[in-house]
Amino acid sequence: MTGFSQPDVVIIGGGMAGAGLAAHLAPHRRVTLIEREAACGLHTTGRAVAMFTPSHGAAAGRSLAKASRAFFEAPPTGFDGPLLRPRPTLHIARPAQRPALSDLAARLPGGIELTAAETRRLAPILRPDIAGLLEPDAGDLDVRRLHRRWLDEAQEHGAEIRLCIGDYAIERSRGLWRLQGEGWSLAAPVMVDAAGAWADVVAAAAGLTPLRLEPRQRTLALIDPPPVAGFGDWPIVKDVDDRFHFRPFAGKLLIAPADEEPSPPCDAEADPLDIACALMRFQAVSDYEIEDIRHQWAGLRTFAPDGLPVIGWSGEASGFFWFAGLGGMGVQTAPAAAQLAAALLLERPVPRALLDHGLAPAALGPSRFAAASLERAALS
Ligand SMILES: Cc1cc2nc3c(=O)[nH]c(=O)nc-3n(C[C@H](O)[C@H](O)[C@H](O)COP(=O)(O)OP(=O)(O)OC[C@H]3O[C@@H](n4cnc5c(N)ncnc54)[C@H](O)[C@@H]3O)c2cc1C
């Protein structure tokens, strides 16, 4: 890559966050998206097998997911049809976990409590003493189609996407963020940090205080499916204490241990211990004997200290915008999150539909951490 460019906005990172934002901003601003890898989406986004579970996470995250639903069901022309395929989530509990299932039932509007026999009818490999709670309005999301289309859409509106950018320095001078790599440079008044697991590293390179974002590893394994008719239509089966889940995926049975081991930002690799743990938890609820792992992989989900996304202007450095900490909800919240980020960046009102779903944008802004640390300092 060579040359100098001067866009209005530079977005760092071409995962779901960067791609969605580029697509929303490009009709209104000159956008350059820079991605360190040879392709966009090689890290977290490319490793996700995304479910739409609107009951997942804290209130502000649930609002973003609910506000995204209409987009997934009926995306604009160009996305090639719906991105959400209905697939209920079946929350399951062993006898000792029944109180947790009752708690969840009380919190889950529209949840349907099932007997053990009804539960086993939905996923016939479950042991006969497993009870279930069905969350009907969940589904599978088409991550690749969403991500790819947003990148294309951004480019159709004139955004520039630069790959393989190598190492570079960042500094702020004379009202511009200046990025200088080998044989290239660019300068923009606004820089968006959408670098996923590396978001704190980018912020530190720009001279900001990191937000203490924590990447955590999540592992997935594929095994041969049980030879049972209707397997492809099974629900997502999720342990009520969120210790593992399994589901049909690409003709195989996907098992996830729900591991959350903190990790430095890196090219994550599946850990055999996590896989063994997933299989053990699976066997505790199922009488299906696993013979072989066909494929395994891992990705990093990056969390802010309060588990919520960080979307908003930095209070510390002008022109620096955070779009990070999307944790385990960066796909199911992607349309609403991109709309919110674009509205804040373009200094336009937050779309009514987001507010109607109970979203309070300040709950996601980075300033919430500054306020918390001031409070801690005052108390000490
Ligand atoms: C196994 C797994 C299962 C998941 N399941 C779900 C689910 O069911 N539902 C759901 O909603 N979400 C799920 N997620 C979470 C979701 O995938 C993430 O929240 C989302 O993809 C994060 O997108 P991102 O753009 O923030 O990060 P990324 O996709 O990691 O993108 C960040 C990009 O920034 C680039 N980058 C880093 N540093 C630099 C730099 N200095 N310069 C230029 N580029 C840089 C990286 O190369 C990377 O491409 C899952 C994730 C995993 C791993």
The ligand as an ORCA input file, in Angstrom:
! r2SCAN-3c Opt
* xyz 0 1
  C     -16.859    -18.393     18.945
  C     -17.652    -17.116     18.944
  C     -19.032    -17.163     18.996
  C     -19.786    -15.967     18.976
  N     -21.145    -16.059     18.994
  C     -21.873    -14.915     18.903
  C     -23.295    -14.986     18.862
  O     -23.877    -16.060     18.956
  N     -23.997    -13.812     18.742
  C     -23.371    -12.599     18.657
  O     -24.031    -11.580     18.537
  N     -22.019    -12.514     18.727
  C     -21.271    -13.639     18.861
  N     -19.914    -13.560     18.939
  C     -19.300    -12.223     19.103
  C     -19.127    -11.462     17.802
  O     -18.569    -12.307     16.848
  C     -18.230    -10.249     18.086
  O     -18.823     -9.433     19.089
  C     -17.983     -9.387     16.843
  O     -17.653    -10.170     15.735
  C     -16.853     -8.399     17.141
  O     -16.563     -7.665     15.972
  P     -15.397     -6.605     15.968
  O     -15.472     -5.907     14.660
  O     -15.471     -5.793     17.211
  O     -14.048     -7.459     16.109
  P     -13.195     -8.255     14.997
  O     -14.066     -9.069     14.126
  O     -12.109     -8.977     15.708
  O     -12.573     -7.105     14.109
  C     -11.515     -6.300     14.564
  C     -10.557     -6.147     13.413
  O      -9.581     -5.169     13.745
  C      -8.374     -5.555     13.107
  N      -7.278     -4.846     13.762
  C      -6.797     -5.008     15.025
  N      -5.816     -4.131     15.276
  C      -5.665     -3.386     14.153
  C      -4.820     -2.320     13.809
  N      -3.902     -1.812     14.668
  N      -4.927     -1.775     12.563
  C      -5.829     -2.258     11.683
  N      -6.658     -3.281     11.956
  C      -6.583     -3.839     13.185
  C      -8.337     -7.051     13.302
  O      -7.447     -7.681     12.394
  C      -9.789     -7.420     13.083
  O     -10.056     -7.765     11.740
  C     -19.131    -14.714     18.946
  C     -17.738    -14.675     18.889
  C     -16.998    -15.862     18.898
  C     -15.509    -15.797     18.837
*
